[in-house]
């Protein structure tokens, strides 16, 4: 889940909403959407997980999966669609069939009142500063991967640093012969 800390960190965030056609509930009153911080937003580059909601679960075959969808009312979804305007891109499956839509928007986020994670305050949404295109999702994954690799490299550097300091300390403490 995205970590937005500090004063104003949850205000005016450039977002991407992934809305799948099959994400609507049976009664038609709720639509699930995977909303993410846009990697191009100033809060995006260091995030290892750009999703506003991300819950880990175990599948029947024992594998780990993630649920990134948060429920939005149809009215809230209409606000997201209106804010994005023409800044959309179809989501296609491997066969080229349209299975959903990607929306670019900007808004304030807040902790979810039900469940975990963050949700978009749809009363505050407006057009995104960034254009959504066919490379947007790939760029999101590349940004998360780069942030993860940078964190791992920083951890390895921290692990190596104490060992080097110890070696230097030992070298300094040896008595001089002569």
KOLDO-270439 format. One record per residue: z, x negated, y of N, C-alpha, C in turn; residue number from 0. Coordinates in pm, whole numbers, plus 50000, padded with zeros to 5 digits. Each point is the difference from the previous one (the first is absolute). Example, Ala and Ser with C-alpha at 12.3 -4.5 7.8 and 13.67 -1.06 7.14 Angstrom:
+-------+-------+-------+-------+-------+-------+-------+-------+-------+-------+
:  n.c3 :  n.c1 :  n.c2 : ca.c3 : ca.c1 : ca.c2 :  c.c3 :  c.c1 :  c.c2 : lumse :
+-------+-------+-------+-------+-------+-------+-------+-------+-------+-------+
: 50780 : 48681 : 49431 : 50000 : 50089 : 50119 : 50000 : 49910 : 50120 :     0 :
: 49928 : 50035 : 50105 : 50006 : 49918 : 50119 : 50073 : 50077 : 50109 :     1 :
+-------+-------+-------+-------+-------+-------+-------+-------+-------+-------+
***
This chain:
+-------+-------+-------+-------+-------+-------+-------+-------+-------+-------+
:  n.c3 :  n.c1 :  n.c2 : ca.c3 : ca.c1 : ca.c2 :  c.c3 :  c.c1 :  c.c2 : lumse :
+-------+-------+-------+-------+-------+-------+-------+-------+-------+-------+
: 50000 : 49916 : 49883 : 50000 : 50084 : 50117 : 50000 : 49911 : 50124 :     0 :
: 49928 : 50042 : 50101 : 49994 : 49925 : 50126 : 50139 : 49991 : 50062 :     1 :
: 50031 : 49885 : 50056 : 50128 : 49980 : 50067 : 49972 : 49989 : 50149 :     2 :
: 50047 : 50099 : 50074 : 49981 : 50003 : 50145 : 50137 : 49991 : 50065 :     3 :
: 50035 : 49880 : 50047 : 50134 : 49976 : 50053 : 49991 : 49964 : 50147 :     4 :
: 50105 : 50035 : 50072 : 50009 : 49962 : 50140 : 49964 : 50116 : 50092 :     5 :
: 50037 : 49982 : 50126 : 49977 : 50104 : 50100 : 49849 : 50025 : 50017 :     6 :
: 49960 : 50124 : 49987 : 49861 : 50038 : 50020 : 49907 : 49973 : 49883 :     7 :
: 50055 : 49950 : 49889 : 49915 : 49964 : 49886 : 49935 : 50122 : 49934 :     8 :
: 50059 : 50118 : 50018 : 49945 : 50119 : 49937 : 49921 : 50086 : 50099 :     9 :
: 49971 : 49946 : 50115 : 49931 : 50074 : 50106 : 49859 : 49948 : 50018 :    10 :
: 49905 : 50091 : 50009 : 49861 : 49962 : 50028 : 49940 : 49908 : 49895 :    11 :
: 50021 : 50033 : 49874 : 49952 : 49917 : 49889 : 49859 : 50044 : 49961 :    12 :
: 49907 : 49904 : 49989 : 49867 : 50031 : 49950 : 50011 : 50020 : 49850 :    13 :
: 49947 : 50113 : 49952 : 50018 : 50040 : 49862 : 49867 : 50034 : 49934 :    14 :
: 50002 : 49997 : 49869 : 49888 : 50044 : 49918 : 50056 : 50103 : 49903 :    15 :
: 49937 : 50118 : 49995 : 50044 : 50104 : 49907 : 49894 : 50017 : 49893 :    16 :
: 50041 : 49978 : 49873 : 49911 : 50025 : 49885 : 50034 : 50139 : 49948 :    17 :
: 49902 : 50090 : 50009 : 50022 : 50137 : 49957 : 49900 : 50032 : 49890 :    18 :
: 50053 : 50022 : 49880 : 49915 : 50031 : 49885 : 49981 : 50150 : 49986 :    19 :
: 49881 : 50040 : 49958 : 49970 : 50142 : 49982 : 50094 : 50066 : 49899 :    20 :
: 50042 : 49924 : 49897 : 50087 : 50058 : 49898 : 50149 : 49990 : 50036 :    21 :
: 50032 : 49966 : 50124 : 50139 : 49982 : 50042 : 50066 : 50124 : 50056 :    22 :
: 49934 : 50114 : 49991 : 50056 : 50124 : 50053 : 50081 : 50069 : 49890 :    23 :
: 50111 : 50059 : 50039 : 50082 : 50072 : 49902 : 49930 : 50129 : 49958 :    24 :
: 50044 : 50056 : 49887 : 49937 : 50122 : 49945 : 50006 : 50117 : 50097 :    25 :
: 50110 : 50009 : 50076 : 50011 : 50113 : 50093 : 49919 : 49978 : 50128 :    26 :
: 49944 : 49879 : 50018 : 49915 : 49971 : 50115 : 50073 : 49978 : 50130 :    27 :
: 50133 : 49989 : 49996 : 50078 : 49986 : 50123 : 50031 : 49855 : 50037 :    28 :
: 49986 : 49909 : 49903 : 50036 : 49861 : 50021 : 49889 : 49908 : 49951 :    29 :
: 49978 : 49894 : 50076 : 49901 : 49898 : 49962 : 50075 : 49866 : 49997 :    30 :
: 49983 : 49925 : 49893 : 50059 : 49867 : 49992 : 49903 : 49900 : 50062 :    31 :
: 50053 : 49907 : 50079 : 49918 : 49899 : 50066 : 50070 : 49865 : 49987 :    32 :
: 49921 : 49897 : 49975 : 50050 : 49862 : 49994 : 49972 : 49940 : 50138 :    33 :
: 50103 : 49997 : 50084 : 49985 : 49948 : 50135 : 50050 : 49856 : 50001 :    34 :
: 49922 : 49913 : 50063 : 50031 : 49857 : 50005 : 49993 : 49950 : 50143 :    35 :
: 50077 : 49895 : 50028 : 49986 : 49929 : 50126 : 49865 : 49928 : 49993 :    36 :
: 49919 : 50013 : 50104 : 49872 : 49930 : 50003 : 50029 : 49850 : 50006 :    37 :
: 49938 : 49923 : 49913 : 50023 : 49856 : 49993 : 49965 : 49931 : 50131 :    38 :
: 49915 : 50062 : 50081 : 49961 : 49941 : 50129 : 50100 : 50028 : 50110 :    39 :
: 50096 : 50091 : 49976 : 50108 : 50027 : 50096 : 50089 : 49876 : 50005 :    40 :
: 50062 : 49977 : 50115 : 50084 : 49880 : 50014 : 50114 : 49995 : 49898 :    41 :
: 50041 : 50114 : 49945 : 50107 : 50004 : 49900 : 49948 : 49982 : 49858 :    42 :
: 49869 : 49991 : 49981 : 49941 : 49998 : 49867 : 49992 : 49866 : 49929 :    43 :
: 49961 : 49892 : 50066 : 49968 : 49876 : 49928 : 50111 : 49942 : 49911 :    44 :
: 50127 : 50017 : 50034 : 50106 : 49941 : 49917 : 50049 : 50094 : 49891 :    45 :
: 49947 : 50121 : 49994 : 50047 : 50100 : 49904 : 49940 : 49975 : 49862 :    46 :
: 50085 : 49989 : 49899 : 49951 : 49988 : 49862 : 49969 : 50136 : 49941 :    47 :
: 50045 : 50106 : 50065 : 49972 : 50137 : 49957 : 49982 : 50084 : 50126 :    48 :
: 49878 : 50042 : 50027 : 49969 : 50073 : 50123 : 50024 : 50151 : 49988 :    49 :
: 50029 : 50050 : 49882 : 50020 : 50144 : 49978 : 50129 : 50047 : 50067 :    50 :
: 49995 : 50118 : 50063 : 50121 : 50055 : 50059 : 50097 : 50049 : 49893 :    51 :
: 49946 : 50037 : 49885 : 50083 : 50041 : 49887 : 49949 : 49927 : 49877 :    52 :
: 50091 : 49949 : 49919 : 49961 : 49931 : 49878 : 50116 : 50007 : 49901 :    53 :
: 49985 : 50089 : 49903 : 50104 : 50015 : 49897 : 49948 : 49949 : 49867 :    54 :
: 50079 : 49916 : 49938 : 49964 : 49944 : 49870 : 50039 : 50099 : 49891 :    55 :
: 49914 : 50011 : 49896 : 50032 : 50085 : 49885 : 49942 : 49937 : 49874 :    56 :
: 50052 : 50043 : 49886 : 49952 : 49952 : 49870 : 49906 : 50106 : 49941 :    57 :
: 49886 : 49953 : 49950 : 49906 : 50091 : 49935 : 50044 : 50022 : 49856 :    58 :
: 49936 : 50095 : 49932 : 50036 : 50031 : 49861 : 49981 : 49880 : 49908 :    59 :
: 49904 : 49912 : 50033 : 49977 : 49882 : 49917 : 50082 : 49879 : 50045 :    60 :
: 50099 : 50021 : 50088 : 50092 : 49894 : 50039 : 49954 : 49915 : 50117 :    61 :
: 49884 : 50026 : 50055 : 49951 : 49922 : 50114 : 50063 : 50051 : 50129 :    62 :
: 49999 : 49915 : 50102 : 50054 : 50037 : 50130 : 49889 : 50054 : 50087 :    63 :
: 50026 : 50113 : 50063 : 49906 : 50059 : 50094 : 50068 : 50021 : 50133 :    64 :
: 49923 : 50035 : 50102 : 50055 : 50025 : 50132 : 49948 : 50132 : 50054 :    65 :
: 50090 : 50081 : 50054 : 49963 : 50124 : 50066 : 50008 : 49974 : 50150 :    66 :
: 49885 : 50002 : 50067 : 49996 : 49972 : 50143 : 49975 : 50125 : 50085 :    67 :
: 49991 : 50115 : 49936 : 49968 : 50123 : 50072 : 50124 : 50070 : 50052 :    68 :
: 49993 : 50044 : 50125 : 50108 : 50078 : 50060 : 49945 : 50139 : 50032 :    69 :
: 50083 : 50104 : 49987 : 49952 : 50136 : 50025 : 49990 : 50031 : 50150 :    70 :
: 49887 : 50059 : 50037 : 49977 : 50049 : 50136 : 49954 : 50145 : 49989 :    71 :
: 50047 : 50084 : 50092 : 49953 : 50139 : 50001 : 49854 : 50000 : 50042 :    72 :
: 49930 : 50108 : 49972 : 49859 : 50011 : 50038 : 49986 : 49989 : 50151 :    73 :
: 50094 : 50056 : 50074 : 49999 : 49988 : 50147 : 50014 : 49855 : 50045 :    74 :
: 50088 : 49925 : 49934 : 50017 : 49859 : 50034 : 49873 : 49921 : 49967 :    75 :
: 49938 : 50032 : 49886 : 49876 : 49933 : 49962 : 49890 : 50029 : 50103 :    76 :
: 49995 : 50123 : 50049 : 49901 : 50035 : 50102 : 50019 : 49917 : 50126 :    77 :
: 50126 : 49971 : 50036 : 50029 : 49915 : 50117 : 49949 : 49857 : 49976 :    78 :
: 50018 : 49950 : 49879 : 49951 : 49866 : 49964 : 49848 : 49996 : 50010 :    79 :
: 49934 : 50100 : 49945 : 49853 : 50007 : 50002 : 49950 : 50008 : 50143 :    80 :
: 50066 : 50083 : 50082 : 49960 : 50016 : 50140 : 50018 : 49870 : 50077 :    81 :
: 50111 : 49929 : 49976 : 50025 : 49874 : 50070 : 49897 : 49894 : 49962 :    82 :
: 49962 : 49997 : 49874 : 49903 : 49900 : 49954 : 49862 : 50028 : 50058 :    83 :
: 49966 : 50128 : 50020 : 49868 : 50034 : 50051 : 49891 : 49946 : 49909 :    84 :
: 49901 : 49932 : 50057 : 49890 : 49946 : 49919 : 50036 : 49869 : 49928 :    85 :
: 50121 : 49950 : 50023 : 50042 : 49871 : 49942 : 50045 : 50020 : 49855 :    86 :
: 49902 : 50030 : 49912 : 50029 : 50026 : 49860 : 49900 : 49924 : 49913 :    87 :
: 50033 : 49991 : 49874 : 49913 : 49936 : 49901 : 50025 : 50070 : 49867 :    88 :
: 49895 : 50034 : 49926 : 50023 : 50063 : 49870 : 50060 : 49900 : 49901 :    89 :
: 50087 : 50049 : 49912 : 50053 : 49918 : 49890 : 49915 : 50034 : 49879 :    90 :
: 49940 : 49899 : 49940 : 49910 : 50020 : 49888 : 50058 : 49944 : 49871 :    91 :
: 49972 : 50065 : 49887 : 50040 : 49944 : 49871 : 49894 : 49898 : 49956 :    92 :
: 50021 : 49940 : 49884 : 49909 : 49894 : 49955 : 49858 : 50049 : 49977 :    93 :
: 49982 : 50132 : 49984 : 49866 : 50056 : 49979 : 49936 : 50046 : 50131 :    94 :
: 50071 : 49981 : 50112 : 49944 : 50037 : 50130 : 50027 : 50143 : 50041 :    95 :
: 50085 : 50071 : 49926 : 50035 : 50138 : 50035 : 50113 : 50000 : 50102 :    96 :
: 49991 : 50088 : 50099 : 50104 : 50009 : 50103 : 50122 : 50070 : 49941 :    97 :
: 50115 : 49930 : 50005 : 50123 : 50055 : 49944 : 50108 : 50022 : 50107 :    98 :
: 49968 : 49961 : 50124 : 50097 : 50016 : 50107 : 49945 : 49946 : 50130 :    99 :
: 50089 : 49991 : 50100 : 49960 : 49951 : 50131 : 50108 : 49908 : 50055 :   100 :
: 49956 : 49896 : 50070 : 50087 : 49905 : 50068 : 49996 : 50036 : 50148 :   101 :
: 50117 : 50016 : 50061 : 50009 : 50036 : 50142 : 50070 : 49888 : 50076 :   102 :
: 49948 : 49967 : 50118 : 50064 : 49902 : 50088 : 50071 : 50074 : 50112 :   103 :
: 50129 : 49974 : 50019 : 50076 : 50067 : 50104 : 50111 : 49909 : 50050 :   104 :
: 50065 : 50043 : 50103 : 50113 : 49926 : 50056 : 50110 : 50101 : 50025 :   105 :
: 50123 : 49961 : 49969 : 50110 : 50093 : 50022 : 50135 : 49934 : 49978 :   106 :
: 50101 : 50080 : 50020 : 50137 : 49955 : 49975 : 50036 : 50033 : 49856 :   107 :
: 50080 : 49915 : 49939 : 50047 : 50027 : 49865 : 50151 : 50016 : 50002 :   108 :
: 50051 : 50067 : 49897 : 50144 : 50025 : 49993 : 50040 : 50009 : 49853 :   109 :
: 50128 : 49982 : 49971 : 50044 : 50015 : 49861 : 49972 : 50141 : 49950 :   110 :
: 49960 : 50010 : 49874 : 49972 : 50130 : 49940 : 50129 : 50081 : 49990 :   111 :
: 49991 : 50129 : 50033 : 50119 : 50085 : 49990 : 50028 : 50037 : 49855 :   112 :
: 49893 : 50004 : 49917 : 50016 : 50024 : 49857 : 49941 : 49882 : 49927 :   113 :
: 50072 : 49946 : 49905 : 49949 : 49887 : 49923 : 50022 : 49868 : 50071 :   114 :
: 49915 : 49904 : 49969 : 50017 : 49865 : 50053 : 49880 : 49961 : 50086 :   115 :
: 50013 : 49889 : 50066 : 49890 : 49946 : 50078 : 49994 : 50053 : 50142 :   116 :
: 49883 : 49980 : 50059 : 49974 : 50042 : 50137 : 49887 : 50102 : 49999 :   117 :
: 49996 : 50082 : 50104 : 49891 : 50096 : 50016 : 49953 : 49996 : 50144 :   118 :
: 49880 : 50052 : 50023 : 49943 : 50007 : 50133 : 50057 : 50121 : 50073 :   119 :
: 50042 : 49981 : 50123 : 50037 : 50112 : 50085 : 49869 : 50055 : 50054 :   120 :
: 49950 : 50107 : 49941 : 49866 : 50050 : 50034 : 49994 : 50062 : 50140 :   121 :
: 50114 : 50015 : 50067 : 49999 : 50048 : 50139 : 49961 : 49887 : 50096 :   122 :
: 49998 : 49876 : 49949 : 49974 : 49883 : 50086 : 49867 : 49932 : 49972 :   123 :
: 49917 : 50057 : 49913 : 49879 : 49928 : 49956 : 49889 : 50004 : 50104 :   124 :
: 49922 : 49893 : 49999 : 49884 : 49985 : 50088 : 49899 : 49909 : 49932 :   125 :
: 49890 : 49970 : 50067 : 49896 : 49916 : 49942 : 50050 : 49857 : 49978 :   126 :
: 49955 : 49937 : 49893 : 50035 : 49861 : 49969 : 49928 : 49904 : 50094 :   127 :
: 50056 : 49881 : 50016 : 49934 : 49895 : 50077 : 49892 : 49930 : 49918 :   128 :
: 49999 : 50025 : 49868 : 49910 : 49929 : 49910 : 49904 : 50095 : 49930 :   129 :
: 49877 : 49954 : 49980 : 49896 : 50078 : 49933 : 50017 : 49989 : 49850 :   130 :
: 49994 : 50114 : 49931 : 50005 : 50005 : 49855 : 49857 : 49984 : 49948 :   131 :
: 49982 : 49914 : 49898 : 49868 : 49986 : 49940 : 50014 : 49974 : 49850 :   132 :
: 49890 : 49969 : 49936 : 50001 : 49984 : 49854 : 50081 : 49879 : 49953 :   133 :
: 50036 : 49908 : 50089 : 50077 : 49882 : 49961 : 50150 : 50014 : 50028 :   134 :
: 50039 : 50110 : 50063 : 50139 : 50017 : 50043 : 50099 : 49989 : 49884 :   135 :
: 49977 : 50071 : 49891 : 50095 : 49995 : 49887 : 50006 : 49861 : 49939 :   136 :
: 49885 : 49934 : 49985 : 50000 : 49863 : 49948 : 50080 : 49908 : 50091 :   137 :
: 49988 : 50018 : 50130 : 50076 : 49918 : 50095 : 50150 : 50027 : 49990 :   138 :
: 50038 : 50125 : 49971 : 50141 : 50033 : 49982 : 50058 : 49921 : 49882 :   139 :
: 49929 : 50004 : 49887 : 50047 : 49929 : 49881 : 50002 : 49849 : 50023 :   140 :
: 49899 : 49947 : 50068 : 49994 : 49856 : 50028 : 50116 : 49958 : 50089 :   141 :
: 50036 : 50083 : 50098 : 50111 : 49970 : 50089 : 50133 : 49996 : 49924 :   142 :
: 50021 : 50099 : 49911 : 50124 : 50003 : 49921 : 50008 : 49879 : 49908 :   143 :
: 49887 : 49964 : 49939 : 49996 : 49885 : 49910 : 50031 : 49871 : 50077 :   144 :
: 49941 : 49983 : 50118 : 50023 : 49881 : 50081 : 50147 : 49990 : 50042 :   145 :
: 50060 : 50112 : 50037 : 50141 : 50000 : 50039 : 50089 : 49963 : 49882 :   146 :
: 49967 : 50052 : 49881 : 50077 : 49967 : 49879 : 49989 : 49851 : 49969 :   147 :
: 49879 : 49945 : 50008 : 49979 : 49858 : 49972 : 50074 : 49913 : 50102 :   148 :
: 50000 : 50041 : 50126 : 50071 : 49925 : 50104 : 50150 : 50001 : 49974 :   149 :
: 50054 : 50115 : 49957 : 50143 : 50008 : 49969 : 50035 : 49911 : 49881 :   150 :
: 49914 : 50003 : 49897 : 50025 : 49916 : 49883 : 49996 : 49852 : 50037 :   151 :
: 49905 : 49961 : 50083 : 49990 : 49861 : 50043 : 50123 : 49960 : 50081 :   152 :
: 50048 : 50090 : 50085 : 50120 : 49971 : 50079 : 50122 : 49985 : 49910 :   153 :
: 50009 : 50084 : 49896 : 50111 : 49989 : 49906 : 49997 : 49867 : 49926 :   154 :
: 49881 : 49960 : 49956 : 49987 : 49872 : 49929 : 50037 : 49884 : 50091 :   155 :
: 49965 : 50008 : 50127 : 50035 : 49896 : 50096 : 50151 : 49993 : 50017 :   156 :
: 50066 : 50117 : 50005 : 50146 : 50002 : 50014 : 50067 : 49943 : 49877 :   157 :
: 49945 : 50024 : 49882 : 50058 : 49947 : 49876 : 49985 : 49849 : 49997 :   158 :
: 49885 : 49949 : 50042 : 49976 : 49855 : 50000 : 50081 : 49927 : 50106 :   159 :
: 50025 : 50062 : 50115 : 50067 : 49934 : 50112 : 50141 : 49952 : 49965 :   160 :
: 50087 : 50080 : 49937 : 50135 : 49951 : 49970 : 49998 : 49879 : 49906 :   161 :
: 49908 : 49996 : 49907 : 49992 : 49886 : 49909 : 49966 : 49874 : 50077 :   162 :
: 49910 : 50008 : 50096 : 49963 : 49883 : 50080 : 50117 : 49955 : 50086 :   163 :
: 50074 : 50096 : 50058 : 50115 : 49966 : 50082 : 50106 : 49929 : 49916 :   164 :
: 50022 : 50044 : 49878 : 50098 : 49938 : 49910 : 49960 : 49857 : 49970 :   165 :
: 49873 : 49978 : 49970 : 49953 : 49865 : 49971 : 50021 : 49909 : 50120 :   166 :
: 49972 : 50049 : 50121 : 50019 : 49919 : 50119 : 50148 : 49971 : 50021 :   167 :
: 50084 : 50098 : 49977 : 50144 : 49981 : 50018 : 50052 : 49895 : 49903 :   168 :
: 49953 : 50002 : 49877 : 50042 : 49902 : 49901 : 49955 : 49861 : 50042 :   169 :
: 49880 : 49988 : 50051 : 49947 : 49870 : 50042 : 50081 : 49944 : 50115 :   170 :
: 50047 : 50084 : 50090 : 50077 : 49955 : 50114 : 50140 : 49956 : 49960 :   171 :
: 50058 : 50066 : 49899 : 50137 : 49973 : 49962 : 50016 : 49876 : 49910 :   172 :
: 49893 : 49938 : 49955 : 50012 : 49883 : 49912 : 50057 : 49883 : 50081 :   173 :
: 50097 : 49927 : 49944 : 50060 : 49887 : 50073 : 49901 : 49884 : 50010 :   174 :
: 50010 : 49931 : 50110 : 49912 : 49883 : 50021 : 50059 : 49881 : 49924 :   175 :
: 49914 : 49926 : 49931 : 50045 : 49884 : 49923 : 49963 : 49875 : 50078 :   176 :
: 50095 : 49910 : 50015 : 49959 : 49876 : 50063 : 50096 : 49932 : 50079 :   177 :
+-------+-------+-------+-------+-------+-------+-------+-------+-------+-------+
***
